[in-house]
Amino acid sequence: MNTTAQDLKTWLTDRIAFYLEVPADTISPDVKLVEYGLESVYALALCGDVEDEFGIEVEPTLAWDHPTVDALAQLLEERLAGAPAA
């Protein structure tokens, strides 16, 4: 799978916007998701979405350990490339 960082950011932004019921263009990649009001139930759902979409296992604390779209995309890019997770 050849997924770019921009592809990951777009996918993550779309999923988060879906959960928050806001337009994707209102989600900034460097703002903490908790500042948008992302609740824990949606953070866990995002973990499941990541696992389903990319076929990698992630910790249930993913959105708290990597609290922005930029941080999440960087982690996923590393994981997808086979680099050890931070």
N, CA, C and O of each residue as an XYZ file, in Angstrom:
344
protein
N       0.847     -1.179      0.000
C       0.000      0.000      0.000
C       0.890      1.238      0.000
O       1.766      1.376      0.853
N       0.665      2.130     -0.950
C       1.463      3.344     -1.064
C       0.590      4.544     -0.711
O       0.055      5.218     -1.591
N       0.458      4.797      0.570
C      -0.372      5.887      1.050
C       0.519      7.036      1.478
O       1.421      6.852      2.295
N       0.277      8.216      0.938
C       1.092      9.380      1.275
C       0.597     10.024      2.564
O      -0.511      9.755      3.027
N       1.440     10.878      3.130
C       1.052     11.606      4.335
C      -0.193     12.446      4.061
O      -1.073     12.552      4.915
N      -0.269     13.041      2.873
C      -1.437     13.860      2.537
C      -2.695     12.994      2.427
O      -3.770     13.409      2.858
N      -2.566     11.802      1.855
C      -3.700     10.874      1.791
C      -4.200     10.554      3.204
O      -5.404     10.538      3.463
N      -3.260     10.302      4.101
C      -3.618      9.969      5.479
C      -4.300     11.147      6.159
O      -5.306     10.970      6.846
N      -3.763     12.346      5.973
C      -4.363     13.537      6.582
C      -5.784     13.750      6.063
O      -6.692     14.069      6.831
N      -5.967     13.574      4.773
C      -7.294     13.752      4.184
C      -8.263     12.724      4.740
O      -9.383     13.064      5.120
N      -7.838     11.467      4.790
C      -8.702     10.403      5.307
C      -9.051     10.660      6.774
O     -10.215     10.562      7.164
N      -8.046     10.989      7.580
C      -8.281     11.252      9.002
C      -9.210     12.447      9.192
O     -10.134     12.396     10.004
N      -8.969     13.507      8.453
C      -9.798     14.702      8.558
C     -11.247     14.387      8.201
O     -12.170     14.838      8.879
N     -11.442     13.621      7.149
C     -12.802     13.238      6.747
C     -13.498     12.422      7.830
O     -14.671     12.653      8.124
N     -12.785     11.473      8.422
C     -13.385     10.638      9.468
C     -13.734     11.470     10.697
O     -14.822     11.337     11.257
N     -12.807     12.326     11.111
C     -13.033     13.150     12.300
C     -14.187     14.120     12.062
O     -15.029     14.315     12.939
N     -14.226     14.719     10.892
C     -15.327     15.625     10.555
C     -16.661     14.884     10.586
O     -17.670     15.426     11.038
N     -16.660     13.648     10.106
C     -17.869     12.831     10.143
C     -18.348     12.651     11.583
O     -19.528     12.843     11.877
N     -17.430     12.283     12.477
C     -17.809     12.063     13.875
C     -18.289     13.345     14.548
O     -19.219     13.320     15.354
N     -17.655     14.459     14.216
C     -18.009     15.729     14.836
C     -19.177     16.418     14.150
O     -19.698     17.419     14.642
N     -19.590     15.864     12.993
C     -20.680     16.433     12.208
C     -20.395     17.881     11.819
O     -21.235     18.767     11.976
N     -19.174     18.094     11.305
C     -18.751     19.408     10.820
C     -18.109     19.226      9.449
O     -17.706     18.116      9.102
N     -18.007     20.304      8.659
C     -17.316     20.199      7.373
C     -15.833     19.888      7.578
O     -15.213     20.406      8.506
N     -15.267     19.047      6.719
C     -13.858     18.655      6.846
C     -12.928     19.851      6.800
O     -11.872     19.836      7.434
N     -13.300     20.892      6.060
C     -12.403     22.043      5.945
C     -12.357     22.899      7.207
O     -11.624     23.886      7.261
N     -13.144     22.523      8.229
C     -13.073     23.237      9.505
C     -12.109     22.569     10.482
O     -11.878     23.079     11.578
N     -11.550     21.433     10.086
C     -10.606     20.698     10.930
C      -9.186     21.084     10.528
O      -8.759     20.840      9.400
N      -8.468     21.684     11.459
C      -7.076     22.066     11.202
C      -6.167     20.924     11.634
O      -6.375     20.352     12.703
N      -5.152     20.574     10.821
C      -4.316     19.423     11.136
C      -3.426     19.589     12.360
O      -2.873     18.608     12.857
N      -3.280     20.821     12.855
C      -2.396     21.030     13.998
C      -3.131     21.421     15.283
O      -2.499     21.835     16.255
N      -4.448     21.293     15.293
C      -5.247     21.584     16.486
C      -5.599     20.263     17.165
O      -5.984     19.296     16.507
N      -5.463     20.238     18.486
C      -5.771     19.018     19.236
C      -7.233     18.641     19.047
O      -8.128     19.483     19.118
N      -7.447     17.363     18.807
C      -8.799     16.866     18.544
C      -9.744     17.127     19.713
O     -10.938     17.354     19.513
N      -9.220     17.095     20.910
C     -10.048     17.346     22.088
C     -10.590     18.776     22.061
O     -11.662     19.035     22.608
N      -9.868     19.707     21.434
C     -10.353     21.083     21.335
C     -11.577     21.182     20.432
O     -12.365     22.120     20.553
N     -11.740     20.230     19.538
C     -12.928     20.180     18.692
C     -14.078     19.466     19.385
O     -15.206     19.474     18.892
N     -13.795     18.849     20.528
C     -14.827     18.141     21.254
C     -14.941     16.674     20.881
O     -15.993     16.064     21.071
N     -13.856     16.097     20.347
C     -13.888     14.669     20.004
C     -14.009     13.860     21.294
O     -13.122     13.900     22.146
N     -15.093     13.140     21.426
C     -15.355     12.356     22.632
C     -14.660     11.000     22.553
O     -14.297     10.532     21.473
N     -14.485     10.389     23.701
C     -13.756      9.127     23.767
C     -14.400      8.034     22.926
O     -13.689      7.212     22.348
N     -15.720      8.004     22.842
C     -16.386      6.972     22.037
C     -15.984      7.112     20.569
O     -15.800      6.110     19.879
N     -15.848      8.344     20.093
C     -15.440      8.558     18.704
C     -13.953      8.305     18.519
O     -13.528      7.854     17.456
N     -13.166      8.588     19.537
C     -11.731      8.285     19.463
C     -11.535      6.776     19.325
O     -10.679      6.325     18.563
N     -12.321      6.002     20.057
C     -12.245      4.541     19.934
C     -12.751      4.071     18.577
O     -12.185      3.154     17.983
N     -13.808      4.694     18.091
C     -14.321      4.343     16.768
C     -13.277      4.642     15.695
O     -13.140      3.890     14.730
N     -12.546      5.738     15.864
C     -11.489      6.085     14.916
C     -10.414      5.000     14.895
O      -9.883      4.669     13.835
N     -10.097      4.456     16.052
C      -9.129      3.347     16.112
C      -9.610      2.175     15.263
O      -8.840      1.598     14.496
N     -10.871      1.833     15.403
C     -11.435      0.744     14.613
C     -11.408      1.058     13.131
O     -11.133      0.183     12.310
N     -11.694      2.307     12.786
C     -11.652      2.715     11.380
C     -10.245      2.575     10.815
O     -10.062      2.087      9.700
N      -9.256      3.003     11.589
C      -7.854      2.893     11.158
C      -7.491      1.427     10.935
O      -6.896      1.072      9.918
N      -7.854      0.591     11.889
C      -7.539     -0.834     11.766
C      -8.210     -1.451     10.546
O      -7.591     -2.230      9.821
N      -9.474     -1.105     10.317
C     -10.210     -1.644      9.170
C      -9.654     -1.127      7.846
O      -9.491     -1.895      6.899
N      -9.367      0.158      7.777
C      -8.934      0.788      6.534
C      -7.509      0.395      6.135
O      -7.224      0.149      4.963
N      -6.623      0.342      7.132
C      -5.200      0.169      6.822
C      -4.624     -1.182      7.242
O      -3.475     -1.489      6.925
N      -5.413     -1.990      7.952
C      -4.963     -3.329      8.318
C      -3.830     -3.342      9.325
O      -3.012     -4.262      9.342
N      -3.786     -2.314     10.166
C      -2.769     -2.285     11.224
C      -3.471     -2.155     12.566
O      -4.533     -1.540     12.668
N      -2.872     -2.734     13.587
C      -3.445     -2.653     14.915
C      -2.914     -1.403     15.609
O      -1.720     -1.111     15.556
N      -3.816     -0.671     16.259
C      -3.418      0.530     16.994
C      -3.951      0.466     18.416
O      -4.920     -0.237     18.704
N      -3.306      1.205     19.288
C      -3.730      1.257     20.686
C      -5.037      2.037     20.807
O      -5.274      2.956     20.023
N      -5.883      1.692     21.765
C      -7.135      2.421     21.948
C      -6.917      3.877     22.375
O      -7.838      4.690     22.312
N      -5.706      4.197     22.806
C      -5.382      5.569     23.212
C      -4.786      6.379     22.059
O      -4.213      7.447     22.274
N      -4.924      5.873     20.856
C      -4.333      6.493     19.670
C      -4.576      8.001     19.599
O      -3.628      8.771     19.447
N      -5.820      8.424     19.705
C      -6.158      9.844     19.541
C      -5.668     10.704     20.701
O      -5.517     11.917     20.554
N      -5.422     10.089     21.841
C      -4.918     10.869     22.984
C      -3.392     10.923     22.935
O      -2.800     11.943     23.290
N      -2.754      9.846     22.502
C      -1.293      9.813     22.410
C      -0.778     10.641     21.234
O       0.341     11.153     21.272
N      -1.584     10.769     20.209
C      -1.238     11.512     18.984
C      -2.423     12.437     18.712
O      -3.275     12.129     17.879
N      -2.477     13.585     19.423
C      -3.722     14.351     19.528
C      -4.104     15.262     18.360
O      -5.118     15.956     18.441
N      -3.333     15.279     17.294
C      -3.697     16.115     16.144
C      -3.724     15.258     14.875
O      -3.181     14.153     14.851
N      -4.352     15.773     13.839
C      -4.353     15.066     12.554
C      -2.923     14.880     12.067
O      -2.572     13.810     11.568
N      -2.087     15.920     12.208
C      -0.680     15.811     11.788
C       0.031     14.680     12.520
O       0.731     13.878     11.901
N      -0.148     14.616     13.841
C       0.517     13.578     14.642
C      -0.002     12.189     14.285
O       0.775     11.239     14.182
N      -1.300     12.073     14.098
C      -1.877     10.783     13.713
C      -1.367     10.339     12.345
O      -1.007      9.177     12.157
N      -1.340     11.265     11.400
C      -0.879     10.929     10.050
C       0.582     10.494     10.064
O       0.960      9.557      9.361
N       1.398     11.170     10.860
C       2.814     10.805     10.943
C       2.980      9.396     11.504
O       3.758      8.601     10.976
N       2.252      9.090     12.567
C       2.320      7.753     13.150
C       1.876      6.701     12.138
O       2.550      5.686     11.961
N       0.757      6.936     11.480
C       0.251      5.956     10.522
C       1.203      5.787      9.345
O       1.400      4.673      8.859
N       1.789      6.880      8.889
C       2.752      6.788      7.791
C       3.934      5.904      8.199
O       4.384      5.062      7.423
N       4.431      6.102      9.417
C       5.535      5.273      9.927
C       5.120      3.815     10.045
O       5.863      2.918      9.648
N       3.938      3.581     10.589
C       3.466      2.207     10.769
C       3.262      1.510      9.437
O       3.603      0.337      9.284
N       2.711      2.229      8.478
C       2.459      1.651      7.165
C       3.758      1.377      6.410
O       3.824      0.470      5.581
N       4.786      2.169      6.705
C       6.092      1.978      6.078
C       6.892      0.881      6.771
O       7.957      0.485      6.298
N       6.371      0.392      7.898
C       7.051     -0.677      8.623
C       8.019     -0.186      9.663
O       8.744     -0.986     10.254
N       8.052      1.127      9.908
C       8.927      1.668     10.934
C       8.324      1.382     12.296
O       7.104      1.279     12.424
N       9.162      1.254     13.313
C       8.626      1.026     14.662
C       7.810      2.233     15.114
O       8.164      3.376     14.827
N       6.726      1.969     15.816
C       5.864      3.033     16.309
C       6.556      3.775     17.450
O       7.295      3.188     18.240
N       6.300      5.051     17.513
C       6.890      5.879     18.582
C       6.129      5.698     19.868
O       6.472      6.309     20.880
